[in-house]
Amino acid sequence: MRRKRLSLTITTMTSQTLARMVADPDNPLVLDILTGSSTSYSFFPDKPITQYPHAVGKNTLLIAGLQARNNARVIFSGSLDFFSDSFFNSAVQKAAPGSQRYSQTGNYELAVALSRWVFKEEGVLRVGPVSHHRVGETAPPNAYTVTDLVEYSIVIQQLSNGKWVPFDGDDIQLEFVRIDPFVRTFLKKKGGKYSVQFKLPDVYGVFQFKVDYNRLGYTHLYSSTQVSIGDSPFSASMSPARALQWPGVATSVLQVSVRPLQHTQYERFIPSAYPYYTSAFSMMLGLFIFSIVFLHMKEKEKSD
């Protein structure tokens, strides 16, 4: 049998598996767990092959898994004998000259791994503390402004052997979203948490810090922190911290409000506006000189 690794929860087995089952062709809607070898096929064993078999080669699916959107898990198997004591304790050897003989099949090892996965004892993720603040500070401010340099961090944990341990992954992304992502970057692991620093866009609106992690064999993990940048009508109605939970999904949703730039935070003089400043001051100076000349100018008296 050909074994496929389901995420990190089913490790590579040291012996061959033994099965007598009804196979199914490969299905893109399920997770392939155990497939046939390149010489396998599915047909009636007591009848001659008169037509093309239902499933052939590595596309012969023997055991499959399914995880729904609410993280409910199901295992499909075409054999009850696969999980029997006789198949667990039976010796196994490939039907090829000189192949290695194993004193025990790998059925028991695979069955235990499957049961741990389907009953959510493995491959389960959850969201820990989530924080965001300006770089150089430790607490979230009462309000953000555009172009602020912020730091976002999140703790992600994995259930392993009945204990929650830090999750190890290098493909977790953070999105800063307002309908469409304005920023998308990878989170880097620092200690027991994932964090990243980036600059907020110079755009007004309601944004979200969003982490949406969906990988094969793991439960769906979703974290969204909503912020508004600019003078938004939603700012006054947002609560400082309000968590929303989705059934069956590792979720963390918080809402905070943000104010726009204050007038004192703008630049006093904008370099690109220097030509306009020069034009305005030159007109003022010209008007001042013209006023002096006009007020003190005396017309010459006409001679008789």
C-alpha positions in Angstrom: 0.0 0.0 0.0 1.1 3.6 -0.6 0.9 5.8 2.4 0.4 9.5 2.3 1.3 11.8 5.1 -1.7 13.8 6.5 -0.2 17.1 7.8 2.1 16.4 10.7 -0.2 14.1 12.6 0.4 10.9 10.8 4.1 10.1 10.8 5.9 7.7 8.4 5.4 4.1 9.4 8.2 1.5 9.6 6.3 -1.4 8.0 3.8 -2.2 5.3 0.0 -2.1 5.7 -2.3 -5.0 5.0 -5.9 -4.5 3.7 -8.8 -6.2 1.9 -11.2 -3.5 0.9 -13.3 -1.8 -1.7 -11.4 1.0 -3.3 -12.6 4.3 -4.8 -11.0 6.5 -7.4 -9.1 9.6 -6.4 -11.5 12.4 -5.2 -10.4 16.1 -5.1 -13.0 16.8 -2.3 -11.3 14.5 0.3 -7.8 14.2 1.8 -5.8 11.2 0.5 -4.5 9.2 3.4 -3.9 5.7 2.0 -3.7 4.9 -1.7 -2.8 1.9 -3.7 0.5 1.1 -5.4 1.2 1.6 -9.1 0.2 -2.0 -9.8 -3.1 -2.0 -7.8 -6.6 -1.9 -9.2 -10.2 -2.3 -7.9 -12.3 -5.1 -9.5 -14.3 -8.2 -8.5 -11.8 -10.8 -7.3 -13.8 -13.8 -8.5 -14.5 -12.5 -12.0 -12.3 -12.0 -15.0 -11.5 -8.4 -16.0 -13.7 -7.7 -19.0 -13.7 -3.9 -18.7 -11.5 -1.1 -17.4 -11.3 -1.3 -13.6 -13.1 1.3 -11.4 -9.8 2.5 -10.0 -6.2 1.9 -11.1 -2.7 2.6 -9.8 -1.9 5.3 -7.4 -5.4 6.8 -8.0 -6.9 3.9 -6.0 -8.1 5.5 -2.8 -8.2 3.2 0.2 -8.6 5.5 3.1 -9.6 9.2 2.9 -10.4 12.0 5.3 -12.6 15.0 5.2 -12.6 18.2 7.3 -15.6 20.5 7.0 -15.6 24.2 7.3 -16.6 24.0 10.9 -13.5 21.7 11.5 -15.7 18.6 11.9 -13.6 15.5 10.7 -14.6 12.2 9.1 -12.5 9.2 8.0 -13.7 7.0 5.1 -12.3 3.4 4.8 -13.3 0.7 2.4 -12.4 -2.1 4.8 -13.4 -3.3 8.3 -10.7 -6.0 8.2 -8.0 -3.2 8.1 -8.9 -2.4 11.7 -9.2 -6.0 12.9 -6.8 -7.7 15.4 -5.9 -10.3 12.9 -4.6 -7.6 10.5 -2.9 -5.7 13.3 -0.9 -8.7 14.4 -0.3 -10.4 11.0 3.1 -10.6 9.4 3.4 -8.9 6.0 5.7 -9.1 3.0 5.6 -7.7 -0.5 4.9 -10.2 -3.3 8.3 -9.7 -4.8 11.5 -11.8 -4.6 13.9 -10.7 -1.9 11.5 -8.2 -0.3 11.7 -7.6 3.4 9.4 -9.4 5.7 7.8 -7.6 8.6 6.7 -9.4 11.8 3.8 -7.0 12.2 1.8 -4.7 9.9 1.6 -1.0 10.2 -2.2 -1.1 10.5 -2.3 -0.5 14.2 0.1 2.5 14.0 -2.0 4.0 11.2 -5.3 3.3 13.0 -4.1 5.0 16.1 -2.9 8.1 14.1 -6.2 8.2 12.3 -8.2 8.1 15.5 -6.1 10.8 17.1 -6.7 13.0 14.1 -10.4 12.4 13.6 -11.2 12.9 17.3 -9.1 16.1 17.3 -6.3 15.0 19.6 -3.8 16.1 16.9 -3.7 18.8 14.3 -5.8 21.3 16.3 -4.8 25.0 16.4 -5.9 27.8 18.6 -5.3 31.6 18.8 -3.6 32.9 21.9 -3.0 36.5 22.9 -3.1 39.0 20.1 -1.5 42.4 20.4 -0.8 45.4 18.3 0.9 48.7 19.1 3.1 51.4 17.7 6.8 50.5 17.4 8.6 51.6 20.6 5.5 51.3 22.8 4.2 48.3 24.7 0.4 49.0 25.0 -2.1 49.6 22.2 -2.9 53.3 21.8 -6.3 54.9 22.1 -6.1 55.8 18.4 -3.9 55.1 15.4 -3.1 57.5 12.7 -2.2 57.0 9.0 1.4 56.1 8.2 2.1 54.9 11.8 4.7 52.2 12.1 3.0 49.4 14.0 3.9 46.0 15.4 1.5 43.1 15.3 2.0 39.9 17.2 -0.1 36.7 17.7 0.4 33.5 19.7 -0.6 30.3 17.9 -0.7 27.0 19.8 -1.0 23.4 18.7 -2.6 20.5 20.6 0.0 17.7 21.0 -0.2 14.8 23.3 -3.0 16.5 25.3 -1.0 19.7 25.9 -1.0 23.0 24.1 2.5 23.8 22.7 3.7 26.6 20.5 3.0 26.0 16.8 5.9 25.9 14.5 5.2 27.3 11.0 6.9 29.5 8.5 4.0 30.2 6.1 1.7 32.3 8.3 0.7 35.6 6.7 -0.8 38.8 8.1 -3.1 40.9 5.9 -4.1 44.5 6.5 -7.4 44.6 4.7 -10.0 47.2 3.6 -12.1 45.1 1.2 -8.8 44.2 -0.5 -5.5 43.8 1.2 -3.3 46.9 1.3 -0.5 45.0 3.1 0.3 41.3 3.0 3.4 40.0 4.8 4.8 36.9 6.5 4.8 36.7 10.3 8.2 35.8 11.8 8.5 33.6 14.9 10.1 35.4 17.8 10.1 33.3 21.0 6.7 31.9 21.5 4.8 34.3 19.2 4.7 35.5 15.6 5.2 39.2 15.0 5.9 41.7 12.2 6.4 45.4 11.8 4.9 47.5 8.9 3.8 51.0 8.1 0.1 51.8 7.9 -1.1 53.0 4.5 -1.9 56.7 3.9 -5.5 55.8 3.3 -8.6 56.5 5.3 -11.1 53.8 6.1 -11.9 50.8 8.2 -9.2 48.1 8.2 -8.5 44.7 9.7 -5.5 42.9 10.9 -6.3 39.5 9.6 -4.7 36.1 10.0 -6.4 33.4 8.0 -4.5 30.1 8.2 -5.9 27.1 6.5 -3.6 24.1 5.9 -4.0 20.5 5.1 -4.7 18.4 8.2 -5.0 21.4 10.6 -8.1 23.0 11.9 -9.0 26.4 10.4 -7.4 29.3 12.3 -8.8 32.8 11.9 -7.9 36.0 13.7 -9.2 39.4 12.8 -8.6 42.7 14.6 -10.6 45.6 13.1 -9.4 49.2 13.1 -10.5 52.4 11.4 -8.1 54.9 9.9 -9.4 58.3 9.4 -12.7 60.1 10.3 -15.0 57.0 10.0 -18.6 57.0 11.1 -18.0 53.6 12.7 -15.3 54.9 15.1 -17.7 56.1 17.7 -19.7 52.9 17.8 -16.8 50.4 18.1 -16.2 48.9 21.5 -12.6 48.8 22.8 -12.5 44.9 22.8 -15.3 42.7 21.6 -14.7 39.1 20.8 -16.8 37.1 18.3 -16.7 33.3 18.3 -17.4 31.1 15.3 -18.5 27.5 16.2 -15.8 25.0 15.5 -13.2 27.5 14.2 -10.2 28.8 16.2 -11.2 32.4 16.1 -10.1 35.7 17.6 -11.9 38.9 16.5 -11.3 42.2 18.3 -12.5 45.7 17.5 -10.7 49.0 18.3 -11.2 52.6 17.0 -8.6 54.9 15.5 -8.6 58.7 14.9 -7.2 60.7 11.9 -4.2 63.0 12.0 -4.5 66.0 14.2 -3.8 69.4 12.7 -0.6 69.8 14.8 0.7 66.5 13.4 0.9 67.8 9.8 4.1 69.4 8.5 4.4 73.1 9.0 5.7 73.7 5.5 5.4 71.2 2.6 8.5 71.2 0.4 6.5 70.6 -2.7 4.5 73.8 -2.0 7.5 76.1 -1.9 6.8 77.6 -5.4 3.3 78.6 -4.2 4.7 80.0 -1.0 7.1 82.1 -3.0 4.3 83.3 -5.3 2.1 84.3 -2.4 4.9 86.2 -0.5 6.1 87.9 -3.7 2.5 89.2 -4.4 2.3 90.5 -0.8 5.7 92.2 -1.2 4.7 93.7 -4.5 1.4 95.0 -3.1 3.2 96.6 -0.2 5.7 98.3 -2.5 2.9 99.4 -4.8 0.9 100.8 -1.9 3.9 102.9 -0.7 4.5 104.3 -4.1 0.9 105.0 -4.8 0.3 106.8 -1.4 3.4 109.0 -1.6 3.4 109.8 -5.2 2.5 113.4 -6.0 1.6 114.5 -9.4 3.5 117.5 -10.8 1.5 120.7 -11.1 0.7 121.8 -14.6 2.4 125.1 -15.5 0.3 127.9 -17.1 
